Amino acid sequence: MLIDLAFKALADPTRRKILDLLRESDLTAGGIADHFQMTKPSISHHLNLLKQGELVTDERKGQHIFYSINTDVFRIISKWFVSFQQIKPEGDEGN
């Protein structure tokens, strides 16, 4: 299920930092890797998990692939979280 894959991707601090970077601008894998001290294959692994969760999309522009945030999935996740605000707290049945 999409939301399961999205939460799996969000569970890792490296992937959350990648999303923070992409919030500022679209980047190539190399541009993302410049912000980390890890191998490019490791960055590719993180990007693939973000893509599986549909949190990021990629688009080829010439010889480069640019990654960007998929805001649609964040809207779905946000709606899911907001649905819990409708639940009344225990002991609040009379209100």
C-alpha positions as CSV (number, residue, x, y, z in Angstrom):
1,M,0.0,0.0,0.0
2,L,1.3,3.5,-0.9
3,I,1.1,4.9,2.6
4,D,3.1,2.0,4.0
5,L,5.9,2.6,1.5
6,A,5.8,6.3,2.2
7,F,6.1,5.8,5.9
8,K,8.9,3.3,5.4
9,A,10.8,5.9,3.3
10,L,10.1,8.6,5.9
11,A,11.5,6.5,8.7
12,D,15.1,7.1,7.8
13,P,16.8,10.4,8.7
14,T,18.9,10.4,5.5
15,R,15.8,10.2,3.4
16,R,14.1,13.0,5.4
17,K,17.2,15.2,4.8
18,I,17.0,14.4,1.1
19,L,13.3,15.6,1.2
20,D,14.4,18.8,3.0
21,L,16.9,19.5,0.2
22,L,14.4,18.8,-2.5
23,R,11.9,21.2,-0.8
24,E,14.4,24.0,-1.7
25,S,14.9,22.9,-5.3
26,D,15.0,20.0,-7.7
27,L,18.4,18.3,-7.7
28,T,20.3,15.6,-9.5
29,A,21.6,12.5,-7.6
30,G,25.0,14.1,-7.7
31,G,23.7,17.3,-6.3
32,I,22.1,15.4,-3.5
33,A,25.2,13.4,-2.8
34,D,27.2,16.6,-2.3
35,H,25.3,17.1,1.0
36,F,26.3,13.7,2.4
37,Q,29.4,11.8,3.2
38,M,28.2,8.5,1.6
39,T,28.7,6.7,-1.6
40,K,26.6,7.5,-4.7
41,P,25.2,4.0,-4.7
42,S,23.9,4.6,-1.2
43,I,22.3,7.8,-2.3
44,S,20.7,6.0,-5.2
45,H,19.3,3.4,-2.8
46,H,17.7,6.1,-0.7
47,L,16.3,7.8,-3.8
48,N,14.8,4.5,-5.0
49,L,13.1,4.0,-1.6
50,L,11.7,7.5,-1.8
51,K,10.5,6.8,-5.4
52,Q,8.9,3.5,-4.2
53,G,6.9,5.5,-1.6
54,E,6.1,8.0,-4.4
55,L,7.5,10.8,-2.3
56,V,9.8,11.9,-5.1
57,T,9.6,11.8,-8.9
58,D,12.4,11.9,-11.4
59,E,12.7,13.6,-14.8
60,R,15.4,13.3,-17.3
61,K,16.7,16.6,-18.7
62,G,19.4,16.0,-21.2
63,Q,22.0,13.8,-19.6
64,H,20.8,14.4,-16.1
65,I,18.0,13.1,-14.0
66,F,16.4,15.6,-11.6
67,Y,14.5,14.6,-8.5
68,S,11.6,16.6,-7.1
69,I,9.1,16.2,-4.3
70,N,5.7,14.7,-5.1
71,T,3.3,16.9,-3.1
72,D,0.3,14.7,-3.9
73,V,1.5,11.9,-1.6
74,F,2.2,14.4,1.2
75,R,-1.4,15.6,0.8
76,I,-2.6,12.0,1.2
77,I,-0.5,11.5,4.3
78,S,-1.7,14.9,5.8
79,K,-5.3,13.9,5.3
80,W,-4.7,10.6,7.1
81,F,-3.1,12.5,10.0
82,V,-5.9,15.0,10.1
83,S,-8.5,12.3,10.3
84,F,-7.3,11.5,13.8
85,Q,-8.2,15.0,14.9
86,Q,-11.8,14.0,14.6
87,I,-11.5,11.3,17.3
88,K,-12.7,12.4,20.7
89,P,-10.3,11.9,23.6
90,E,-11.2,9.3,26.2
91,G,-13.5,10.7,28.9
92,D,-14.8,13.3,26.4
93,E,-18.0,11.5,25.4
94,G,-20.3,14.2,26.7
95,N,-18.8,17.1,24.7
